[in-house]
Amino acid sequence: MKRKIVSVWEVNRYVSHLIEEDYMLNDLWLQGEVSNCKYHHSGHVYFTIKDERAGINAVMFERDAKKLSFRLTEGMKIYARVRITIYEKTGGYQAYVQDIEKQGMGILYERFEALKLKLANEGLFDEKYKRQLPKFPKRVGVITSSTGAAIQDIRQVSNRRCKSIPLYIYPVHVQGEYAVGEIVEAIRMANEEKKVDVIILGRGGGSIEDLWAFNEEAVAWAIFESEIPIVSAVGHEIDFTISDFVSDKRAATPSAAAEIVIPSQEELEARIKRMKENMQYTISECLKNARNQLNYLTSRPIYERKDLFYKSKMQEVDHLMQALNYGFTKKVHESSKAYEIALQKLEKLSPLNTLKRGYALVEDEKGQIVKSVKDARQEEKLKITVADGSFLVNVFSEAVTHKEEVKHG
């Protein structure tokens, strides 16, 4: 059996891809305590997240570490939002930490996970309910704050990609006590008005408290029940909300949502140009082939001497006419002969021939045939038909049968 030999790096790379493609390992909240914590001069933080039974190496890069409002210390109990990866150089798996909360402050995350599980069990995240986004929307709806950075980003991308597609803005609060109701009402209004073909729902980044309106069950159901496809674009790439899971498409940022929803006019024009060129080439080739075929046919000897061609066809017509006349005459003759034979048979069976031999046909006054002397009554008129005509007779005496004549005699 042939051995498959690969390098260590290839194995690590392959396992790394498997882990990166695992949906569950891309967004986890780990509970544990900090151990072996080291702040590197680069700004990155290296530590271990451990509990009573195990530990996992973790790294928090500078850009995420700067967001922390506190410094990690040995033994600190935390909730860490992580993505599991493999460090390909050593083959060890580790957690990339994106956010950290001190334990005791994770109530919102518990609510988030509980609602996420509930809605998943109810089928709101199922792929079979995801609607397809229109490739060429005529109008795009945007549900977001009218003063936030998200709407400016979407407008900028829209103007760059295709100015001819109008944006319908449904301004709402994206955080605070009015946010949930306004978002639900905006989705309902967009569906009632039916002015837009697709909706971008989103806002810029923030803390979990800032994004919480997009984690409410009412918003999730409004998205699920919308007949118009919805693209969720809440926060930054690392932020996930319930709206992301239930929407028809998730975009990492509002700008990314606009890139997904709004087609590029330049790309469309280039595509149309290619189609036009392909069409022109196809038509040219068809005409070229047709012209070559015509030239081939007209160059055949038969076309050089057209008179012979027509004379030959006329001769064929004459032969066909002769065959038709012969067939017709033969059929008429056969039919006439069959008719004569049938007529002769009919004459042999005709009662007129019987009368010619001296027999007569006797009928009573009602036209009934008299078959016996018993059928004739005295004073009754009978019609006698012979070969050359008919005459009437009167019955003057009672009928006498042959048997009675013999008896009386």
C-alpha positions in Angstrom: 0.0 0.0 0.0 1.4 3.4 -1.0 2.2 5.6 2.0 1.0 9.2 2.1 3.8 11.4 3.4 3.1 14.9 4.4 4.9 17.6 6.4 4.2 18.5 10.0 3.3 22.0 8.8 0.7 20.5 6.3 -0.9 18.6 9.1 -1.1 21.6 11.4 -2.4 23.7 8.6 -5.1 21.2 7.8 -6.2 20.9 11.4 -6.2 24.7 11.6 -8.6 24.9 8.7 -10.9 22.3 10.3 -11.1 24.3 13.5 -11.6 27.6 11.8 -14.5 26.2 9.8 -16.2 24.9 12.9 -19.0 27.3 13.7 -19.2 26.5 17.4 -15.5 27.2 17.9 -15.6 30.6 16.2 -17.5 32.3 19.0 -17.4 30.9 22.5 -17.6 32.4 26.0 -15.1 30.6 28.3 -15.5 30.7 32.1 -12.4 30.4 34.2 -9.6 32.2 36.0 -6.5 33.9 34.7 -3.2 32.2 35.2 0.4 32.9 34.0 -0.6 36.3 32.7 2.0 38.3 30.9 1.7 41.7 29.2 4.1 41.8 26.3 5.9 45.0 25.2 4.0 44.7 21.9 0.7 45.3 23.8 -0.4 41.7 23.4 -1.5 39.8 26.6 -0.6 36.1 27.0 -2.2 34.0 29.7 -4.0 30.7 30.6 -7.7 30.3 31.2 -8.2 27.5 33.6 -10.7 25.8 35.8 -10.6 22.9 38.3 -9.9 20.3 35.7 -8.1 21.9 32.7 -6.6 25.0 31.1 -6.1 26.5 27.7 -3.5 28.9 26.4 -4.9 32.3 25.4 -3.7 35.4 23.7 -5.4 38.8 23.5 -4.0 41.1 20.8 -3.2 44.7 21.4 -6.3 46.1 19.6 -8.7 44.1 21.8 -6.6 44.5 25.0 -6.8 48.3 24.7 -10.6 48.0 25.0 -10.4 46.6 28.5 -11.3 48.9 31.3 -9.3 46.8 33.8 -6.0 45.0 34.0 -5.9 41.2 34.1 -4.4 39.8 37.3 -3.4 36.4 38.5 -6.4 34.4 39.7 -9.0 36.8 38.4 -12.3 35.0 37.5 -13.5 36.0 34.0 -15.8 35.3 31.1 -13.7 35.4 27.9 -15.2 35.6 24.4 -12.8 33.6 22.3 -12.2 31.9 18.9 -10.3 28.6 19.1 -7.4 28.3 16.7 -4.1 26.4 16.2 -0.8 28.0 16.4 0.7 26.3 13.3 4.3 26.6 14.3 4.0 24.5 17.4 0.8 22.6 16.7 -0.8 23.7 20.0 -4.3 24.9 20.0 -5.2 28.2 21.8 -7.9 30.7 22.3 -7.8 34.1 20.6 -9.6 36.4 23.2 -11.8 39.1 21.8 -13.5 40.4 24.9 -13.4 39.8 28.7 -15.8 40.4 31.5 -15.2 39.9 35.1 -17.4 37.2 36.5 -20.4 38.7 38.2 -21.0 41.0 35.3 -22.1 38.3 32.7 -25.8 38.4 33.3 -26.5 39.8 29.8 -24.4 37.1 28.3 -26.4 34.5 30.1 -29.6 36.0 28.8 -28.1 36.1 25.3 -27.1 32.4 25.4 -30.5 31.4 26.9 -32.5 33.3 24.2 -30.1 32.1 21.4 -30.8 28.5 22.5 -34.6 29.1 22.8 -34.9 30.6 19.3 -32.6 28.0 17.8 -34.9 25.3 19.1 -37.9 27.1 17.7 -36.3 27.1 14.2 -35.7 30.8 13.8 -32.1 30.2 12.7 -32.8 27.3 10.2 -31.3 27.8 6.8 -34.5 26.6 5.1 -36.2 29.9 6.2 -33.4 32.1 4.8 -34.6 34.2 1.9 -32.4 34.9 -1.2 -31.2 38.5 -1.6 -32.1 40.1 -4.9 -29.2 40.4 -7.3 -30.4 43.7 -8.7 -32.6 45.5 -6.1 -34.5 48.5 -7.3 -34.7 50.2 -3.9 -32.8 49.4 -0.6 -34.2 50.1 2.9 -31.9 51.0 5.8 -33.1 50.7 9.4 -30.6 52.5 11.6 -30.0 55.7 13.4 -30.2 58.8 11.2 -27.2 60.4 13.0 -24.9 57.4 13.5 -21.8 56.5 11.6 -23.5 53.4 10.1 -25.8 55.4 7.7 -22.8 57.5 6.5 -20.8 54.4 5.8 -23.8 52.8 3.9 -24.3 56.0 1.8 -20.7 56.2 1.0 -20.6 52.6 -0.3 -23.9 53.1 -2.1 -22.6 56.2 -4.0 -19.5 54.4 -4.9 -21.1 51.2 -6.2 -24.4 52.4 -7.8 -25.8 55.9 -7.3 -29.0 55.0 -9.3 -30.3 52.7 -6.5 -32.2 54.9 -4.0 -31.9 54.3 -0.2 -35.1 54.5 1.9 -34.1 55.4 5.5 -36.2 54.3 8.4 -34.7 56.2 11.3 -34.8 54.5 14.7 -33.0 54.6 18.0 -30.5 51.7 18.1 -30.0 51.7 21.8 -32.0 52.7 24.9 -35.6 52.1 26.0 -37.2 53.1 22.7 -34.9 51.1 20.4 -36.7 47.8 20.4 -40.2 49.2 19.7 -38.9 51.5 16.9 -36.9 48.7 15.2 -39.9 46.3 15.2 -42.2 49.1 13.9 -39.7 50.0 11.1 -39.6 46.4 9.9 -43.4 46.2 10.0 -43.7 49.5 8.1 -41.2 48.5 5.4 -43.2 45.3 4.8 -46.5 47.1 4.6 -45.3 49.8 2.3 -43.4 47.3 0.0 -41.2 50.1 -1.4 -37.9 48.3 -0.9 -36.6 44.9 -2.1 -34.1 44.4 0.7 -33.4 45.8 4.1 -30.1 46.6 5.9 -30.6 46.5 9.7 -27.7 47.7 11.7 -25.6 50.1 13.7 -22.0 50.7 14.6 -20.0 48.9 17.3 -20.3 49.2 21.0 -20.5 47.2 24.2 -23.0 44.4 24.7 -25.2 46.9 26.5 -25.1 49.2 23.5 -26.0 46.4 21.1 -28.6 44.8 23.3 -31.7 46.0 21.4 -30.6 43.6 18.6 -30.6 40.7 21.1 -34.3 41.1 22.1 -36.8 38.4 21.2 -39.3 40.9 19.7 -36.7 42.1 17.2 -35.8 38.5 16.3 -39.4 37.6 15.5 -39.9 40.8 13.5 -36.9 39.8 11.3 -38.1 36.2 11.0 -41.6 37.2 10.0 -40.4 39.9 7.5 -41.3 39.1 3.9 -38.5 41.3 2.7 -35.0 39.8 3.0 -33.0 41.4 5.8 -29.2 41.8 6.1 -28.0 42.2 9.7 -25.0 44.5 10.1 -24.7 45.2 13.9 -21.4 46.3 15.4 -18.0 45.2 14.2 -16.8 42.0 12.7 -16.2 40.4 16.2 -19.7 41.3 17.4 -22.5 38.8 17.2 -26.2 39.4 18.1 -29.4 37.4 17.9 -30.3 39.5 14.8 -27.3 38.1 13.0 -28.4 34.5 13.5 -32.1 35.1 12.5 -31.6 37.4 9.6 -31.2 36.2 6.0 -27.6 37.3 5.8 -25.1 38.6 8.3 -22.6 41.3 7.4 -19.5 42.1 9.5 -20.2 45.8 9.4 -22.7 48.3 7.9 -20.3 49.0 5.1 -19.9 45.3 4.3 -23.7 45.1 4.2 -23.9 47.8 1.6 -21.2 46.0 -0.4 -23.3 42.8 -0.3 -26.7 44.4 -1.1 -25.8 47.1 -3.7 -24.4 45.8 -7.0 -21.4 47.5 -8.5 -22.3 49.6 -11.5 -18.8 49.2 -12.9 -19.1 45.4 -12.6 -22.5 45.4 -14.3 -21.3 47.6 -17.1 -18.3 45.4 -17.6 -20.5 42.3 -17.6 -22.9 43.9 -20.2 -19.9 44.8 -22.3 -18.6 41.2 -22.2 -22.1 39.9 -23.1 -22.3 42.4 -26.0 -19.0 41.3 -27.3 -19.9 37.6 -27.0 -23.2 38.3 -28.8 -21.5 40.1 -31.6 -18.9 37.3 -31.9 -21.7 34.6 -32.0 -23.7 36.5 -34.6 -20.6 37.0 -36.7 -19.7 33.3 -36.5 -23.3 32.3 -37.4 -23.3 34.6 -40.4 -19.9 33.4 -41.5 -21.0 29.7 -41.3 -24.2 30.5 -43.1 -22.3 32.3 -45.9 -19.9 29.4 -46.2 -22.8 26.9 -46.4 -24.5 29.0 -49.1 -21.3 29.3 -51.1 -20.8 25.6 -50.9 -24.4 24.9 -52.1 -24.3 27.3 -54.9 -20.9 25.9 -56.1 -22.4 22.5 -56.6 -22.7 21.3 -60.3 -26.4 21.1 -60.1 -26.6 24.9 -59.6 -24.2 25.5 -62.5 -26.7 23.9 -64.9 -30.1 24.8 -63.5 -32.0 23.9 -66.7 -31.0 20.2 -66.4 -32.1 20.3 -62.8 -35.6 21.6 -63.7 -36.0 19.3 -66.7 -35.1 16.3 -64.5 -37.7 17.3 -62.0 -40.4 17.9 -64.7 -39.7 14.4 -66.1 -40.2 13.0 -62.6 -43.5 14.8 -62.4 -44.6 13.2 -65.8 -43.7 9.8 -64.5 -45.7 10.3 -61.4 -48.7 11.5 -63.3 -48.6 8.4 -65.5 -48.4 6.2 -62.5 -51.3 8.0 -60.9 -53.5 7.7 -64.1 -52.7 4.0 -64.4 -53.5 3.4 -60.8 -56.7 5.3 -61.0 -57.9 3.4 -64.2 -57.0 0.0 -62.6 -58.9 0.8 -59.5 -62.0 1.8 -61.4 -61.9 -1.3 -63.5 -61.5 -3.6 -60.5 -64.4 -1.8 -58.7 -66.7 -2.1 -61.8 -66.0 -5.8 -62.1 -66.7 -6.4 -58.4 -70.0 -4.5 -58.9 -71.1 -6.6 -61.8 -70.4 -9.8 -59.9 -72.4 -8.6 -56.9 -75.3 -7.6 -59.2 -75.5 -11.0 -60.7 -75.6 -12.6 -57.3 -78.4 -10.3 -56.3 -80.5 -11.1 -59.4 -80.2 -14.8 -58.7 -81.7 -14.2 -55.3 -84.5 -11.8 -56.6 -88.1 -13.0 -56.2 -88.9 -11.6 -59.7 -87.0 -14.4 -61.3 -89.1 -16.9 -59.3 -92.3 -15.2 -60.7 -91.0 -15.6 -64.2 -91.1 -19.4 -63.8 -94.9 -19.3 -63.3 -95.2 -18.6 -59.6 -97.4 -15.8 -58.1 -97.3 -13.7 -55.0 -100.6 -13.4 -53.1 -101.3 -10.5 -50.7 -104.5 -9.7 -48.7 -106.1 -6.3 -48.4 -103.7 -5.3 -45.7 -100.7 -6.2 -47.8 -99.9 -9.3 -45.8 -98.6 -12.3 -47.8 -101.1 -15.2 -48.0 -99.1 -18.3 -47.3 -102.0 -20.7 -46.7 -105.6 -21.2 -47.9 -106.6 -20.7 -44.3 -105.5 -17.1 -44.6 -108.1 -16.4 -47.3 -111.7 -15.4 -46.2 -114.8 -15.4 -48.3 -115.7 -12.1 -50.0 -112.1 -11.0 -49.5 -110.2 -9.3 -52.3 -106.7 -10.6 -52.9 -103.8 -9.1 -54.9 -102.1 -11.5 -57.2 -98.6 -10.5 -58.5 -97.2 -12.4 -61.5 -94.1 -11.8 -63.6 -95.5 -9.0 -65.8 -97.9 -7.3 -63.4 -100.6 -7.6 -60.7 -104.5 -8.1 -60.6 -107.3 -8.5 -58.0 -109.5 -11.5 -57.4 -112.5 -12.2 -55.1 -112.8 -15.2 -52.9 -116.3 -16.7 -53.5 -116.1 -19.9 -51.4 -114.6 -21.2 -48.3 -111.1 -22.3 -48.7 -110.6 -26.1 -48.9 -107.2 -27.6 -48.0 -105.6 -30.4 -50.0 -106.2 -32.8 -47.2 -110.0 -32.1 -47.1 -110.2 -32.7 -50.9 -108.7 -36.0 -50.5 -111.0 -36.9 -47.6 -114.2 -35.8 -49.5 -113.2 -37.6 -52.6 
